[in-house]
Amino acid sequence: MNASSARTGRIVLLTTSHRVAPGLLSWPAWETLRAADLVVCADPEHPQLPYLREAGVAVDAGGELKAAELVDACAEDRTVVVIAASEGEPRLTDALAAMAGSGRTTMPELELLPGSYDLPGARLLDLVQVMDSIRHDCPWSSVRTHEGLAKYGIEEMYELVEAIEEDDRGALCEELGDVLLQVVFHARIAQDDPDEPFSIDDVAGGIVEKLIRRHPHVFGEEQAATPEEVRQLWLRTKAVEKQRESVTEGIPLGQPALALAAKLAGRVRLAGLDVPEGPEGLPVAGRGAGEGGGDGVGYELLALAVRAEAEGTDPETALRAAARTYRDAIRAAEGLASDGEAL
């Protein structure tokens, strides 16, 4: 910067995040505001204005921001601060760029100063706000219930699994969003419950507490140097919390059969129980040969699931991978490629 440009002052475009509480500005932003010769803002309802005025910063608000007038206001090394709207000030910055590009005007120094920043996860606040509006104003969403939405949660999880299996990064991001929507939607429905309401903050607070409690090697004094040590620590902490009478408690019976069998097998193995896998030795009521057992096929599948779990393989994932390969073989036999195009 040469001496001539120094004497022409500067225009500072101060940006803020609507996801951060108004008034919580960075120290450089406060210093610049207090030292400025002129502070302007086009929006008379800008959320920062009451806090700036309370701090003794005079703001000329509500007028049109004209590039030429702001440049003139910077004469004699004066500083003008423009408090930008949430979308920025594109018309002003375009006009300033045009003036600078013309070469006919001695321009002041132009500076962009972020006054507040979005922290990681800040866009979740937008999601909560949008969901609240939809729940209030959308005829369909306003009458949804937990029971009515349950099937969508299952569908979205399967779509997420498919995106993972296909290694589709774009689809993975989208499907994670759809799953997240289910969480926020259910939490918003719960907020309306007349007897036992809770909100998304209760949901997030609960899982934060659980994660901290179950990671004493991160947030406490426990030691765990390997993934297996972490797993064992997690299981011990969980056992103390739950105080279950049976290792089968907490296992949802509605999950896919192979996943259910593997989960039961894992609990049995960790507990050191001796439980038969075939019909011999099982209680009569649990043999289930006449309930789709297929003359022992069910027990053979159970034994495979138990073996897979013991070997560290998820049988559900393994079967899905094999089924996808089988699907491609079927399509090849039909003269089709796996993506639906003819070979």
VEXLOFI-691702 format. One record per residue (C-alpha): y negated, z negated, x; residue in three letters. Coordinates in steps of 0.001 Angstrom, whole numbers, plus 500000, padded with zeros to 6 digits. Example, Ala and Ser with C-alpha at 12.3 -4.5 7.8 and 13.67 -1.06 7.14 Angstrom:
% VEXLOFI-691702
504500492200512300ALA;501060492860513670SER;
***
This chain:
% VEXLOFI-691702
500000500000500000MET;496604501029501499ASN;493322499129501246ALA;491971501443498558SER;494880500766496196SER;494641497037496910ALA;491054496997495624ARG;492143498622492350THR;494197495602491297GLY;497528495707489535ARG;499200496016486137ILE;502219493749485657VAL;504689494585482894LEU;506297491264481987LEU;509662491615480248THR;511559488831478495THR;514945488500476857SER;515178487662473156HIS;518504485991473978ARG;516712483275475941VAL;514662480628474145ALA;510937481543474096PRO;508894479686476681GLY;511727479558479203LEU;510190481860481775LEU;510767482158485497SER;508380480396487851TRP;506992483732489226PRO;506267484750485622ALA;504319481544484914TRP;502413481841488189GLU;501461485436487424THR;500402484618483866LEU;498195481716484929ARG;496546483723487717ALA;496000486891485636ALA;492506488069484758ASP;493749489542481471LEU;496957489075479484VAL;497638491518476642VAL;500407491992474107CYS;500655494658471421ALA;502790492506469113ASP;500800489667467506PRO;504113488068466421GLU;505745488142469851HIS;507877484951470125PRO;506401484065473519GLN;502790483852472320LEU;502775480310470863PRO;504255478913474069TYR;501829480795476306LEU;498860479565474303ARG;500223476038474338GLU;500342476292478134ALA;496694477378478199GLY;497288481102478791VAL;494882483220476734ALA;496491486345475305VAL;494696489326473769ASP;497330490231471170ALA;497644492842468455GLY;495682495700469955GLY;496917499124471028GLU;497852499283474693LEU;495864502217476125LYS;496749503193479672ALA;493223504267480657ALA;491667501026479402GLU;494196498912481281LEU;493580500873484475VAL;489822500321484077ASP;490447496586483481ALA;492074496381486921CYS;488879497333488719ALA;487690495074491534GLU;491186493869492331ASP;491853492331488902ARG;495367491661487554THR;496373492646484032VAL;499637491328482605VAL;501259493232479737VAL;503783491200477748ILE;506317493817476752ALA;508094494095473427ALA;511887493700473331SER;512351497472473731GLU;509788497618476545GLY;506593499643476342GLU;507773503256476803PRO;504586504890475501ARG;502430502858477872LEU;504639503381480910THR;504886507132480193ASP;501106507339479955ALA;500649505420483200LEU;503181507695484927ALA;501294510763483682ALA;498001509394485001MET;499563508620488369ALA;501146512065488535GLY;497921513876487787SER;496357512749491055GLY;492940512515489368ARG;492941508734488930THR;493072506009491528THR;495864503916490135MET;496370500166490359PRO;499585498758491676GLU;502276498875488966LEU;504812496045488883GLU;507761495188486683LEU;508324491434486438LEU;511354490099484510PRO;510264486789483013GLY;513703485821481726SER;517191487167482283TYR;520322487539480201ASP;523105485299481455LEU;526720486558481371PRO;527911486468477774GLY;524400486741476317ALA;525372489744474186ARG;527738487467472284LEU;524612486003470695LEU;523848489462469300ASP;527360489685467880LEU;527026486333466129VAL;523665487349464665GLN;524939490736463473VAL;528034489129461950MET;525864486635460120ASP;523802489467458605SER;526900491402457603ILE;528488488360456006ARG;525315487738454030HIS;524363491280453009ASP;527524493436452958CYS;529323493457449557PRO;532727493916451218TRP;532340491468454093SER;530729488765451979SER;533901488241449926VAL;536504488436452708ARG;538847485481453223THR;541016484314456109HIS;544101485432454173GLU;542653488867453460GLY;541720489455457087LEU;544988488235458604ALA;546642491661458629LYS;543703493196460474TYR;544018490647463255GLY;547651491635463749ILE;546809495350463698GLU;544000494938466219GLU;546257493026468603MET;548852495796468490TYR;546142498364469187GLU;544995496257472133LEU;548550496124473499VAL;548812499905473154GLU;545561500425475073ALA;546918498206477851ILE;550227500076477949GLU;548468503435478105GLU;546078502190480818ASP;543144503566478820ASP;540086501680480073ARG;537755502983477388GLY;540195502116474616ALA;540838498721476211LEU;537149497840476085CYS;536895499018472467GLU;540015497182471309GLU;538916493964472997LEU;535743494285470948GLY;537769494720467757ASP;539823491611468561VAL;536645489683469339LEU;535246490782465988LEU;538209489178464241GLN;537480485866465950VAL;533778485944465058VAL;534511487125461500PHE;536992484314460829HIS;534605481756462320ALA;531793483024460070ARG;534058482763457015ILE;534975479219458043ALA;531304478341458179GLN;531113478852454403ASP;533999476510453591ASP;532704473754451277PRO;535159471102452453ASP;535961471683456121GLU;533391474073457590PRO;533244474985461254PHE;531337477613463204SER;531800479898466171ILE;530213477159468295ASP;532984474771467234ASP;535579477413468136VAL;534005478074471544ALA;533435474386472202GLY;537055473577471414GLY;538504476179473738ILE;536074475218476526VAL;537207471600476289GLU;540854472662476274LYS;540444474916479315LEU;538717472184481296ILE;541308469629480241ARG;544218471890481187ARG;542743472912484529HIS;542423469565486310PRO;543073471422489574HIS;539780473291488982VAL;537639470681487219PHE;539400467496488334GLY;541292466005491247GLU;544763467493490716GLU;546164469886493313GLN;547865473198492543ALA;548090475849495246ALA;550456478388493658THR;550729480045490238PRO;553969478150489581GLU;552329474813490395GLU;549497475715488017VAL;552006476558485296ARG;553869473308485723GLN;550598471370485656LEU;549570473195482480TRP;552881472375480810LEU;552672468696481768ARG;549114468425480493THR;550035470205477290LYS;553056467945476746ALA;550889464844477031VAL;548423466295474529GLU;550893467479471914LYS;553489464660471965GLN;555971466882470126ARG;559319465677468835GLU;560954469069469376SER;560422471804471949VAL;560420474263469047THR;557184472887467605GLU;554207475182467960GLY;556300478366468155ILE;555276480735465325PRO;558353482128463604LEU;556410485145462334GLY;556134486792465749GLN;558381489738466730PRO;562024488722467076ALA;562448489404470800LEU;559250487532471623ALA;560427484656469423LEU;563812484540471154ALA;562205484599474614ALA;559781481832473674LYS;562589479633472390LEU;564639480370475503ALA;561736479428477746GLY;561290476100475979ARG;565019475407476265VAL;565060476238479976ARG;562048474097480779LEU;563446471173478807ALA;566837471459480531GLY;568706471620477222LEU;572230473020476861ASP;572052475273473797VAL;574607478027473030PRO;573316481560472616GLU;576190482936470542GLY;577567482016467130PRO;580167479694468630GLU;578851476175468635GLY;575790476938466518LEU;575294475108463228PRO;576823476978460306VAL;573452477342458585ALA;572001479003461681GLY;574678481588462365ARG;573080484209460146GLY;575838486815460470ALA;575212487906456907GLY;571440488077457337GLU;571170491291459326GLY;573101489911462266GLY;575001493176462634GLY;578363491591463424ASP;577133489916466575GLY;574467492429467666VAL;571784489866466966GLY;573451487377469322TYR;573825490061471969GLU;570101490743471700LEU;569447487017471854LEU;571512486727475035ALA;569584489623476587LEU;566281487980475630ALA;567408484698477193VAL;568480486491480372ARG;565214488437480554ALA;563152485284480140GLU;565116483528482865ALA;564479486490485184GLU;560738486435484478GLY;560736489552482307THR;559093489683478899ASP;561813491256476718PRO;559314492456474123GLU;557318494345476751THR;560471495681478384ALA;561843496955475071LEU;558503498502474136ARG;558414500350477476ALA;561959501570476969ALA;561159502579473379ALA;558127504576474537ARG;560278506376477087THR;562848506987474350TYR;560097508358472113ARG;559054510813474849ASP;562686511899475224ALA;562894512513471479ILE;559736514602471555ARG;561076516537474518ALA;564246517264472546ALA;561995518540469754GLU;560168520793472182GLY;557031518670472191LEU;555173516940474986ALA;554561513208474736SER;550936513816473698ASP;551956515959470735GLY;551424519396472328GLU;554237521898472502ALA;556079522083475807LEU;
***
